Amino acid sequence: MEKFLLIVLFGFGLVGFDSTSAFQLAWGRQERSRRASVRVCSSALEPPPAGADLAVSIPSLLILNKPSPTTRVTSEGLAKDILETQDAIQGEEGLVLREALKLKRYLLLCSLLEESQDDYYRVASFLAESKVYEFGRWDAPNVQGFGLRAGAEVGAGVGAGSGGEDFKEYEPPPRVGIRERVVDGVKVTGDSELMKRNDRMSAVDGVLLWVFRKIVGEETGLGMGETKGMEGLVEQGRDYMIKTNQEDTSTADEKQVTMVRNTLRRLMGPIKPIYRLFMAGIVPAKVGEALGKEEWKDKQVFKGGLFYAPFLTSLVTPLFFQWLVGPARTSRRSDGTRGGVVVEKCRFLEISNCKGLCLHLCKSPAEQFFGEELGVSLYVQPNFESHECHWNWGEEAPDGGVRGDEAWPKGCLEGCSDRKKVAAIAERGAGGT
């Protein structure tokens, strides 16, 4: 009954998703790009003369030209093309040509991201901070590391106002990083200073969350509790974290990760073997048995998954998991390729404000579940300043887990209500009490 209800609700959720998601799926400017081997012609920057035939003008604007093997697209050249295209956008009054130029700008930014992450960040920051250019934060293919104004709504442009300053002299602001400081002799990470966003959940989202919480309650053995909604889910996670630490701090993290993996396994139900076969290229055990090939059982033919798996997974994720994490959209990965999703403001992280809950009840189990059970690698990168979270399929998490991840803060979040509780439990455990 539980699995049947999930399938029915997922179906209603797919039919009823908002028009913005539909537009992203159907048009998705970020999905209409080309690989580095395909070059947008930069010679068509001049707006067409008055009365020009749009049928001729637009194709000439988006000519695709494959460079010769000896041609190398440089970051400097791409940056120049992007700024010239932005100037053309500012001066273009025709709606169709203006959108075509925006598409061209997006494609050039994708190429620059593939070529150099540092140069991409510099150019995109220059555009986003300018009061002259019309360039919103979400116009960028990838927003990892982009700052947000304190007290601003998530999704707004940075708007710091570089104006008409010469790009050659422009120095981008430091990337959003880890704001660590010492409080009461303990190193902690500063809390987010951004406004909370109030995303209302639909009736379908509420029922899906209830089903998820029911499974979590069964896996933890603690039930659902009295608190409802996302606050109740956070409370379930917090109670289980404290319980496992009280039992044995050395195995607490592993128990939490295992609980979430079991929950995800039950949540996917019959979808899991389908995903493993058609996305990861894993031969089902029954097929190996039927063919008498023991070595074929659960063998992954294509290590890391099929080439289209990261992209397709990133397409469906915003549709199916908005009820859990909040609004999300497809994006480019940090290397400029398809397969990324950015959660605009994670509900779980915002409400919990706990790095431990984020790590052991979301990041680690999700990475392990996709990589070890579904056969497609995943790297989850939460942003503790903006509460955004980047999910990059087809990208491996750093070796050594968060210990090898420079982007992961070492100290607890300053306002975490569980910080002192867990520290006290660990201290008692170390003292043998």
C-alpha positions in Angstrom: 0.0 0.0 0.0 2.8 2.3 0.9 4.6 1.8 -2.5 1.3 2.1 -4.4 0.5 5.5 -2.7 4.0 6.8 -3.5 3.7 5.9 -7.2 0.2 7.5 -7.4 1.4 10.7 -5.6 4.5 11.0 -7.8 2.2 10.8 -10.8 0.0 13.6 -9.5 3.1 15.6 -8.6 4.5 15.3 -12.2 1.2 16.3 -13.7 0.7 19.2 -11.3 4.2 20.7 -11.2 4.3 24.5 -11.6 4.6 26.3 -14.9 8.1 27.4 -14.1 9.4 23.9 -13.8 7.5 23.0 -17.1 9.2 25.9 -18.8 12.6 24.8 -17.5 12.0 21.3 -18.7 10.7 22.2 -22.1 13.0 25.1 -22.9 15.7 25.0 -20.3 18.3 27.3 -21.7 20.9 25.5 -19.7 20.0 22.3 -21.6 20.4 23.9 -25.1 24.1 24.2 -25.0 26.8 22.5 -27.0 30.1 20.8 -26.0 33.4 22.7 -26.2 33.9 21.3 -29.7 31.0 23.5 -31.0 31.6 27.2 -31.1 29.1 30.0 -31.2 30.1 32.3 -34.0 31.2 35.6 -32.4 31.0 37.6 -35.6 27.2 38.1 -35.5 27.3 40.5 -32.6 25.9 43.5 -34.5 22.1 43.9 -34.4 20.4 43.5 -37.8 19.4 46.6 -39.7 15.8 47.8 -39.4 13.4 45.7 -41.3 15.8 42.8 -41.6 14.2 39.4 -42.0 14.3 37.6 -38.6 14.4 34.3 -40.3 17.7 35.3 -41.7 19.0 37.3 -38.7 18.5 34.7 -36.0 20.3 31.8 -37.8 23.2 34.1 -38.6 23.3 35.0 -34.9 23.6 31.4 -33.7 25.8 29.9 -36.4 27.6 26.8 -35.0 31.1 26.5 -36.2 33.4 23.6 -35.3 37.0 24.8 -34.8 39.9 23.1 -36.4 41.9 20.6 -34.3 44.7 23.2 -34.0 42.3 26.0 -32.8 42.2 26.5 -29.0 39.4 28.6 -27.5 41.1 30.8 -24.9 39.5 32.2 -21.7 40.5 35.7 -22.7 38.8 35.4 -26.0 35.7 33.9 -24.5 35.5 36.7 -21.9 35.7 39.3 -24.6 32.9 37.6 -26.6 30.7 37.4 -23.5 31.1 41.1 -22.7 30.5 42.1 -26.3 27.4 39.9 -26.4 26.2 41.6 -23.1 26.7 45.0 -24.7 24.6 43.8 -27.7 21.9 42.6 -25.4 21.7 46.0 -23.7 21.3 47.7 -27.1 18.8 45.3 -28.6 15.1 46.2 -28.4 13.7 43.2 -30.4 12.4 40.6 -28.1 13.3 37.6 -30.3 16.9 38.7 -31.0 17.4 39.7 -27.4 16.5 36.2 -26.2 18.8 34.8 -28.9 21.6 36.9 -27.6 21.0 35.8 -24.1 21.2 32.2 -25.2 24.5 33.0 -26.9 25.8 34.6 -23.7 24.8 31.5 -21.8 26.6 29.2 -24.2 29.7 31.3 -24.0 29.6 31.3 -20.2 29.3 27.5 -20.3 32.4 27.3 -22.5 34.3 29.6 -20.2 33.3 27.5 -17.2 34.7 24.4 -18.9 37.9 26.3 -19.8 38.6 28.0 -16.5 36.5 28.1 -13.3 38.4 31.2 -12.0 37.9 33.2 -15.2 34.3 32.2 -15.3 33.7 33.4 -11.8 35.4 36.7 -12.5 33.3 37.4 -15.7 30.1 36.2 -14.2 30.7 38.2 -11.0 31.4 41.3 -13.1 28.1 41.0 -14.9 26.1 40.1 -11.8 27.5 43.1 -9.7 27.0 45.7 -12.4 24.2 48.2 -12.1 24.4 48.8 -15.8 24.1 45.3 -17.1 20.9 43.3 -16.9 22.3 40.1 -15.5 20.5 38.2 -12.7 22.2 35.7 -10.5 20.2 32.8 -12.1 21.4 33.8 -15.6 24.7 32.2 -14.7 25.1 28.5 -15.6 26.6 27.8 -12.2 26.2 29.8 -9.0 28.6 28.0 -6.7 30.6 30.4 -4.7 28.5 33.5 -5.7 27.7 35.7 -2.8 24.3 36.9 -1.7 23.5 40.2 0.1 22.6 39.7 3.8 18.9 40.1 4.2 18.2 39.7 0.5 15.7 37.2 -1.0 17.4 34.2 -2.4 17.6 34.3 -6.2 18.1 38.1 -6.3 21.1 39.6 -8.2 24.1 40.6 -6.2 23.9 44.3 -7.3 27.0 45.6 -5.6 27.5 48.1 -8.4 30.7 47.8 -10.4 28.9 50.0 -13.0 31.1 50.9 -16.0 34.4 50.0 -14.4 36.9 48.6 -16.7 36.8 44.8 -16.7 40.5 44.6 -16.9 40.9 46.3 -13.6 38.0 44.4 -11.9 38.7 42.2 -9.0 35.9 39.8 -8.0 34.8 39.5 -4.4 36.0 36.5 -2.4 33.9 33.4 -3.1 31.3 32.4 -0.6 33.4 30.3 1.7 33.6 29.2 5.3 33.3 32.0 7.8 34.9 30.5 10.9 35.5 32.1 14.2 36.1 31.1 17.8 33.2 31.2 20.3 33.8 30.2 24.0 37.1 28.6 22.9 35.5 26.5 20.2 35.9 27.1 16.4 32.5 27.5 14.8 31.1 28.4 11.4 29.0 31.6 11.2 25.2 31.2 10.6 23.5 32.3 7.4 22.4 36.0 7.5 19.9 35.7 4.7 16.2 36.1 5.1 14.2 32.9 5.4 12.0 32.1 2.5 8.4 30.9 3.1 7.7 28.2 0.4 4.2 26.8 0.8 3.9 23.1 0.3 1.1 21.8 -1.9 -1.3 19.1 -0.6 0.5 16.4 -2.7 3.9 17.6 -1.2 2.5 17.4 2.3 1.3 13.8 1.8 4.6 12.7 0.2 6.5 14.2 3.2 4.1 12.4 5.6 4.9 9.1 3.8 8.6 9.8 4.0 8.4 10.7 7.7 6.4 7.5 8.3 9.3 5.4 6.8 11.9 7.4 8.8 9.9 6.7 12.0 9.9 3.0 11.3 13.6 2.9 10.5 14.6 4.8 13.6 12.1 3.1 15.9 11.1 6.5 17.4 7.9 7.0 15.5 6.8 10.3 13.9 6.4 12.4 17.0 3.8 15.1 17.5 5.4 17.9 15.4 4.1 18.1 11.9 5.7 19.0 8.5 9.4 19.6 7.8 9.9 20.7 11.4 8.8 17.3 12.5 11.2 15.6 10.1 14.1 17.7 11.5 13.0 16.8 15.0 13.0 13.1 14.0 16.5 13.4 12.7 17.7 15.3 15.7 16.2 12.7 18.1 17.9 9.9 16.3 21.2 11.6 16.2 21.2 12.1 19.9 20.0 8.6 20.5 22.8 7.0 18.4 25.4 9.2 20.1 24.2 8.2 23.5 24.4 4.5 22.6 27.9 4.6 21.1 29.5 7.7 19.6 31.9 5.6 17.6 29.1 4.0 15.5 26.6 6.9 15.6 27.5 8.4 12.3 27.3 5.0 10.5 23.9 4.2 12.0 22.5 7.5 10.9 23.8 7.1 7.3 22.5 3.5 7.2 19.0 4.6 8.4 18.7 7.1 5.5 20.0 4.6 2.9 17.3 2.1 4.1 14.7 4.9 3.8 15.7 5.8 0.3 15.7 2.2 -0.7 12.2 1.8 0.5 11.1 5.1 -1.0 12.3 4.2 -4.5 10.7 0.8 -4.4 10.4 -0.7 -7.9 12.1 2.3 -9.5 15.5 1.2 -8.2 16.2 -1.8 -10.4 14.9 0.2 -13.4 17.3 3.0 -12.7 20.2 0.6 -12.1 19.6 -1.0 -15.5 18.9 1.9 -17.8 20.9 4.6 -16.1 23.9 2.8 -14.5 24.1 -0.1 -17.0 24.0 -2.8 -14.2 23.1 -6.3 -15.3 20.3 -7.6 -13.0 21.2 -10.6 -10.9 18.3 -12.7 -12.4 19.6 -12.1 -15.9 23.0 -13.4 -14.9 21.4 -16.5 -13.3 19.2 -17.1 -16.4 22.3 -17.0 -18.7 24.3 -19.1 -16.3 26.9 -16.3 -16.0 27.7 -15.8 -12.3 30.2 -13.2 -13.1 27.5 -11.1 -14.8 25.3 -10.9 -11.7 25.0 -7.2 -10.7 27.9 -6.3 -13.0 28.1 -2.7 -14.1 29.0 -2.6 -17.8 29.7 1.1 -17.8 31.5 2.2 -14.7 30.0 5.4 -13.3 26.8 5.0 -15.3 25.7 5.6 -18.9 26.7 8.9 -20.4 23.2 10.3 -20.3 22.5 9.3 -16.7 23.8 12.5 -14.9 21.8 14.8 -17.3 18.5 12.9 -17.2 18.8 12.5 -13.4 19.3 16.2 -13.0 16.1 16.8 -15.1 13.7 14.7 -13.0 15.1 15.6 -9.6 13.6 19.1 -9.4 10.2 17.6 -10.3 10.1 14.7 -7.9 12.0 16.0 -4.8 10.8 19.6 -4.4 8.5 18.3 -1.6 11.6 17.4 0.4 14.2 20.0 -0.2 12.3 22.9 -1.7 12.4 24.6 -5.1 15.3 23.4 -7.3 16.5 24.0 -10.8 19.0 22.3 -13.2 22.4 23.9 -13.5 25.8 23.2 -14.9 28.3 21.3 -12.8 31.5 23.1 -11.6 33.3 21.7 -14.7 30.7 23.2 -17.1 29.0 20.0 -18.1 25.4 18.9 -17.7 24.2 16.9 -14.6 23.9 19.5 -11.9 20.9 20.6 -9.8 20.9 23.6 -7.4 18.5 23.6 -4.5 17.6 27.3 -4.1 17.3 27.1 -0.3 17.3 23.7 1.4 14.3 23.4 3.8 16.0 20.8 5.9 19.3 22.8 6.3 17.5 26.1 6.9 15.3 24.6 9.7 17.9 22.4 11.3 20.8 24.8 11.0 23.0 21.7 11.9 26.0 20.6 10.0 25.9 17.1 11.5 22.3 16.5 10.4 23.1 17.8 6.9 26.1 15.5 6.7 24.8 12.2 8.2 21.1 12.5 7.2 21.5 13.9 3.7 24.9 14.4 2.1 26.7 11.2 3.0 23.8 8.8 2.6 22.8 10.4 -0.8 26.3 10.1 -2.2 26.7 6.5 -1.0 23.2 5.5 -2.1 23.7 6.8 -5.7 27.3 5.7 -6.0 27.2 2.2 -4.3 23.6 1.1 -4.9 22.4 3.0 -8.0 25.8 3.0 -9.8 25.9 6.8 -10.6 28.4 8.9 -8.8 27.1 12.0 -6.9 28.8 14.9 -5.2 26.6 17.0 -2.8 27.9 20.5 -1.9 25.8 22.5 0.6 26.4 26.2 1.0 26.0 27.1 4.7 26.0 30.9 4.0 23.1 30.8 1.4 21.6 27.4 2.3 21.8 26.5 -1.3 22.8 23.0 -2.1 24.5 21.7 -5.3 23.9 18.2 -6.4 26.4 17.1 -9.2 25.8 13.7 -10.7 28.7 12.1 -12.6 31.1 13.9 -10.3 33.0 12.0 -7.6 33.1 13.3 -4.0 36.6 14.1 -2.7 38.6 11.1 -1.3 38.4 10.8 2.4 34.9 12.3 2.6 34.4 15.7 4.2 38.0 15.4 5.7 39.3 15.8 2.2 36.8 18.4 1.1 38.2 21.9 1.5 34.7 23.4 1.1 33.3 21.6 4.1 33.5 23.6 7.4 35.4 22.0 10.3 33.5 23.6 13.1 29.8 23.4 14.1 27.4 26.1 13.0 27.3 28.9 15.6 23.6 28.8 16.1 23.2 25.0 16.1 21.0 24.0 19.1 22.6 20.5 19.1 26.2 21.6 19.3 26.5 21.6 23.1 24.3 18.5 23.5 26.5 16.3 21.2 29.7 17.8 22.7 28.5 16.9 26.2 27.6 13.3 25.1 31.0 12.9 23.5 32.7 14.2 26.6 30.9 11.8 28.9 31.8 9.0 26.5 35.5 9.9 26.6 35.3 10.0 30.4 33.8 6.5 30.6 30.5 7.7 32.1 
